Amino acid sequence: MRLLCLTLALVLLNAAQAVADGRVALLIGNASYTNHDFALANPGNDVRALDDALRRLNFEVRSVIDLSREEMMASLDWLSETARDADIAMVFFAGHSIQVGSENYAIGVDLAELSAPAVARSSITMTEIRAALEEADADLSMIVLDACRNNPLGDAEIGEVGLSAVTGGVGTLVAYSTDPGNVAADGIGDNSTFTAALLDHIETPGLDVRIMFGRVRQEVVRDTGGQQIPWVEEAVIGEHYLARGAPPLDTELRIWREVVEAGTVDDYQGYLKEFPDGLYKIMAELRIDDLRGVPLEAGDLADEDLPQATAALEMLGYFVPNAPATSDEEVRRAFARWRGTQPAGGRTFDALMREGARTATFLGTYTVSVVKSDLARHTLIQEQLRIAEENLAVAEADFGDTPEARDVLADMRRQVDEIGEIGQRTAASLDSSRTYYNDLVEQTDRHLVAYMSDEAQPRFAASRALSGTSSRALADARTFYRHLELMRDAPDGSYAWLAAMMEEN
């Protein structure tokens, strides 16, 4: 009987871990609301552009525009049926959304009046979206909400600004266009700021979805000057790729190094042609200006200001941290370029440092949540591995000499090995986020902390409407500030902040 139960458990576990075939996406764009005051320019464009990209990635896509609640629910029914046991199931919503109580609502175009009951009648909830995905039971479930463009019911005092962060179950990733309690930009071009960044990276080969959304976040932070920070909640185990193939970073870095070694205008222009949105785009443009003798603006940086300016410009996306061969001349040219984007009266070194410090605060706040998530996931996998190893040891002791158990025990060993591999990947993810955050804390402490006044946290809270259900984001901001304080008294290379975080968890 015990062997039979063990066999059945393994069969069920193998079935649950099997990778299904198929990729299915439901894209909803609500723009033409019955109340014309709510009209948006870009959700339809966002859906159409994302539809094209996902079809190139071999998704079966249903794109629908301007739906009522009833029509959105019917579309969710289609998704849960079509995506059953798929590899990836995705829901994308662009339009208006609102947080009422503990629930997030994606608002249909038939909203008739400004009241909480009307919102409930015309909207689908995050709970309903998650239920449809849970019914589909795909290997990876993704919810992407470019849906915080504003709170149209703010004047009626219904709900709160932005959305609350809500996680899905195991195997689910929820991506928000901006952080909890904040609003996102609809964009001045054909697409929203968030969707434009998503389109830039969704077809990049060899990127795990979490890394892909990290690049989306970096681009949106840069394009909005830190005023919008995409947010991801996930409980995904293993790696998942929307675009298969080798990642291009090694190729780009190799080509960049060859270009730097050659050092001609033609070589830098060749890099820009091959990588028009590459990691070293701004550096290539600056070096072309330098080779052509383009003069700097008046009011150049003083030598003693160069290290701080470099740190601020890295925060703002003008440089790749630790990029090879960044010269003082390039820093001065980057500063000149930054000045050209600023209004009169805001082009000083101090203004640059204040903007860099604000961006560091936003990045620090977000990364605190990432490190916490990675720590929790790593701890969970290690506990699962311990249990699996104990079960294997018991099974080997009881059935190791039983010929009929040979295949079952082999499957158990394979499962232990697979969990161990997952553990190695979660450890690598934790190492990556921990290293990035440590570099961020050290750089901020060394060069930017002087521009974070005692009022920085209250200003941060007020400017981003962090209250109520957004208290976690404010707590993460305060954690970042506490870690900066720890660094002031810690020796170089200290991970004092990590010890403090682990104690908190």
N, C-alpha and C positions, 0 to 999 in steps of 0.2 A: 504493500500500500504506500509506504513512504517513497519507494522508487517511482511508483506511478504518479504521485503528487509532484515529485521533483521533475519528472518528465513533462507533465502538463504545465508546470510553472515555466519551464524553459521554452516550451512551445509558445505560450502566451507572450513571454518576454521577447522572443525572436520576432513574433508577429508585430508587436508594438514597435520594435526598432527597425523593421524593414523599411527601406526607402522606396516610396511609391513613385510611379511615373506620373508625368503631367504637371503643367503649370497653368494656373487659372487666375485671372484678375478681374475684379469688378471695379470700374472707375465711374464715380458719380461726380458731376459738376453742376452745382446749383448757382445760377447767376441772375436769372430774370425773375426776381421775386415779385409777388403780387403787389406788395408795397414797394413802389419805385424807389423809395428812399434807401432800400436795402440792396439795390442793384449793384452788381460787381462786374468788372470788365473781363477778368481773366479765367475764371473756373472752366469755361468751355474750351478755351485755348489750352489750358493745362491738361485737361482730359484728352484732347485730341493728340497733343504732342506725346503724352505718356503712352497712349494707345499705340502709336507708331513704334516707339522704342520697345515696348513690351512684346509686340508682335515679332520684332526682329530678334528678340530673346526667346522665341518659341512659346510664348504664352497664348493660351486661348483667352481672348479679352471680350468683355461686354462693356461698352462705353455708353453711358446714358446721361442725358442733359436735362436739367430743370424738372426734377421729380417732386411729387407730393410724398407724404409719408406712405400711403398705400403703395405707390409705385416703387419706393425704395425698399419696402418690405418684400415685395414681389421679386425684386432684384436680389435681395439677400437669399430668398428661397432658391433662386437659380444658382447662386454661388454654392450654397451648402450641398446641393445635389450634384452640380457639375464637378466640383472640386473634391468630391468624396475620395479619400485616401490618396490625394494628389501629392506630388513632391512639394509644391509651393502653392498656397492660396493667399491671395492679396485683396484687400479692400482699400481703395483710395477715395477720399472725400475731399472735395474743394468747395468752399462756400462759407456760409455763416454757421456758427456754432455758439453754444452757450452752456455754462455750468449752472445748474440749479440744484441746490442741496449737494448731495454726493454724486449726482449723475451728470454726465455730459450728453448734450443733445446736438445732433446734426440736423439743422433746420431745413424742412422742405419749403419749396417755393410758394406753397399755398397758405403760409402763415397769415391768418385773417385779422388778428388783433393783438395788441400788446398786453398779454396776460400769461401767467404761468400755465393755466389750463390749455390755452391756445397753442403754446409751445409744445406741450405734451401731445396734443392732437395732431400736430403737423410735422413732428420730428421723429427720427429714429434715435435710439439711445446707444451708447457705447456697449451696454449690457446686451442689447439685441445683436449688435455686430459681432461681439465675441461669441454669442450663442450660435450664430450661423457658422462661424469658423470652427467652433468646437464640434459641431455636427459633421462638418466636412472631414475633420480629423486628418488634416494634411501634415506632412512631416515638418513643414515650417509655415506658420500662419503670420501674416503681416498686415497690420493696420496702419495706414499712412494718412494722417489728418492735416491737410493744409487748410485749416478751418478756424483759425483764430483771428480773422482779419479785422474784426472788431466785435463789440457786443452791441448789436442793434437795439437791444432792449434796455440799454443803460439808463436812458432818460426815464423809463418807466420803473426803474429800480427793481427789475426782475433779473435774478441770477447775478453772477459775478463775472468780472472781466476774464477773458481767456478760458482755458480748460484746466481741470484738475488732472494730475498725473495718475493714470490707472494702468496697472499691469494686467497682462493676460496670463493664461496658464503656461505650463511648461511647453516649450516649442513655439511661443508667441513673441513677436516683436511689435511694439507700438511706437511709431515715430510721429512726433508732433512738430509742426512747423516752427514752433517757438516754445519757450519754457513756460512752466505753470504760472498762471496769473498774468501773462503778458499777451499782447496782440502782435500779429504779424502783418507784413506789408503785402498788399495786393500786387505791387510791382508797377512800374511805369512803362514796361515793355509789353511784349505779347504774353508773358507768363509771370506768375507771382515770383517773388524773390526766392522762395524755398523751392518751388517746382523747377525754376530755371537751374538752380544748383543741382537738384536731383537729376535732371536731364543731362547735365554735364558729366555725371559720374556713374549713372546706372548701367551704362554699357561698357564700362572699363573692365577688361578681362582680369580674372583672377583675384577679385576683391571679395573677401567675406562681407556679408551684408553689414556687419557692425563697423568694419573699417570704411565701407562705402558711405554710411551715414556720418561717420566721423569726418570724412572729406566734405560732405555736404555741409555739415555744421561749420567747418573752418571757412568755407567759401561764403556762407551767409553772414557769419560774424564779420568777416572782412568787408563784405559789400554793404553792410548796414552800420559799420563803425561800432560793432558790439551791442547795438540796440535790439537785435533779434538773435536768439540762440536756439537752434533746433534741439529738441529734447527726445531722448530715446529711453524707453523702458523695455527690458527684454529678459526673458527666461529661456534663452536658446542654448541648447547643448550641442556641441559640434559646429562644424563650419558649413556655410551655405553660400553658394555663388549664383548670382543672377546671370553674369556673363562668364562663361567658362574660358579657360586658357591661362597662359602664364601672365602674371602681373607685369605691367610695363615699367615699374619703377626702376628695376635694375637696368633695363635698356636705356631709359631716360638718363639715369645717373651716369652710365657709361658714356653715352653720347655727350652729355654735358661736360664731362671731364675732358673728352677729346676736343670739344669746342674751346674750352678754357686754355688747353695746351696750345692749340693753333692760334687763338687770339685775334682773328680777323673779323671785320664787319661781315663778310660773306658767311663765315662759319656761324656767327651768332644769328644772322638772319636765317640761315638754314635750320638752326635749332628752332627758331620761332615758327617757321613754316611747318616743321614736323610736329611740334608741340605748341600750338597756338595758345593753349591755356595751361602750359606746363608749370612745374614747381618753380622753375628758375626764370619765368617770363620777365618779371620786372628787372631782375639782375641782368638778363641779356639786353634788354632795352637800355638800361643804364650804361652798360659797357659799349654799346653801339654809339650812344651819345658821346661817351668819353673818347672813343677812337675818332669820331668825327669832329672833336673839338667844340662841342656844344657848350657854351658858357654856363656857369652856375648863376643862380639868382643872387642878388645882393643879400647880405645878412647871413653869411655862411655860418656853419657850426664852429664853435671854439673847440680846440683840441681836447680840452678837459671834459667837454660834453659828449664826445663821440661814444663812449661805452653806454651811457644812459640812452642816447638817441637810438643806438643800434638795438637795444632791448625793446624800446617802445615801437620801433618800426617792425621788429619781428612780431610783436603782439598784433600789430595791425595788418600783417600779411605781406609786407614789402620785402621781407627776407625769409628764407627758409632757415630755421635754427640750425646752427652748426654746418651750414652750407660751406663747401670748400672755397677757400680763397676769396673771402669778402674783404675788400680794402676800405680804408678810410675815405678814399675818393668816392666809392660807391655809396657809402653811408651819407655823405654830403649830397650826392645827387638824388638819393632816395628822399632825403629831407626836403630838397628843393621840389621834388615831384609832389610830396605830401602837401607842402605849402600851397601848391597850385590848386589843390582841391578844397582849400579852406576859405571861409569868408574873410573879408577884411577885418582886422583886429583879432583874428584867431590863428595867426600864422607864426606864432612865436615858438621857441623851444619849450617854454613852460606849457603852452597849449598842447604841444605834441606829447609831453610827458603826462599831462592830465588825461589825455585820451588813451594813451597806452596803459595807464594805471586803471582806468575804468574797464578797459577790455580785459586786463589781467584779472580783475575782480569777477567779471562774468565767466571767463574761462576757468578760473579757480573754483567757482561755485559749481559749475557743471561737472568738472573733473572730480570733485569730491564725491559726487553721486556715482560716477563711473567706478572709482576705486572702491567705494563701499559695495557696489553691486558685484564687482569682480572678487572682492574678499568673500562675500557671502556665497557666491557660486563656487569658488574654490573650496571653501569649507564644506559645502554640501557634497561635492563630488568626492572629496577625500573620505567623508563619512560613508558614502555609498560604496566606495572601493573597499573600505575596511569591512563592511558587512558582507560584501560579495566574497572577499577573501576568506572570511570566517566560515561562510556557508560552503565554500569549496573545500576548505580543510575538513569540515564535518563530513561532507559527502565522500571525500577521498578515504577518510578513516572508516566509514561505514560500508562503502561499496567499491573500494579500490581493487578488491580481488574478485569482483563479480563481472564476468564477461559481458553480461547483458547491459551493464552500466557504462561500458567503455565509451560509447558514442555520447551518452549524456554527459559524462564527466569531461569529455573533450569539448563539448559545447560550453560547459560551465567555465572551463579554462579560457576558452576563446572570449567569453563574455567578460571575464575578469581582465583579460588583456585589453579589450575594447574600452572598458571603463578606465583602465590605466592610461590609455592613449588620450581619452577625453580629459582626464586629469592633467596630463602634460600640456594639453592645449589651453585649459583654463589657467594653469600656472603661467604659461607664456603670455596669455592675455593680461593676467594680473601684473606680471613683470613689465609689460609694455605700458599699461596705464600708470603703474607706480613710478616707473622711470620718467614718463612724461610729466606727471604731477610733481615729482621731486625737482625736475629741472625748472618747472614753472614757478614753484615756491622759491627756489634758490635765486632765479633770475629776478623775480619780483622783489624779493627781500634785498637783493644787492643793488638794484637800479631804480625801482619804481615805488618802493614803499613810502618814500618821503613825500610822494604826491598823493598819498591816501590819507586824508585828514581824519580827525576824530569823528567828523560828520559823514564819513564815506558810507558807513553801513546804513544809517537812516536815509541818506539820499538814495542809496541803492534800493532800499525797500520801497520808498515812495515813488521813485521813477518807474519801477517795474510792478507796481501794484501788488507787492508781496504781502498778502494778509490772508487770514482765514485758512482755507485749504492749501494756500501756497506757503504755509509756514515751514514746510520741509525745505523749500528752496532757500528761504531766509536762514534757516538753521545751517544749511550747507555753506552759505556765504559767511556766516559767523565762524564756522569750522575753519574755513580758509584763512580768515583773519587770525584765529588762534594759532594756526600753524605758522603763519608769518611771525607771530610773536615768539614762538618756540625757536625759530631759526635765528633770531637776533642773539640768543645766548648760546646757541649750539655750535660746536666746532664744524669746520668745513667737511662736507660729505656726510653729515649726520642725517639719519632717518628718524629723528625724534618725533616728527609729525606722524609717521606710520605707527610707532608704538602707541601714541596717544589715540589714533583712530581705532586701533585694534582693541584698546581698553574700552573705548566708547561702544564698540560693537559687542 
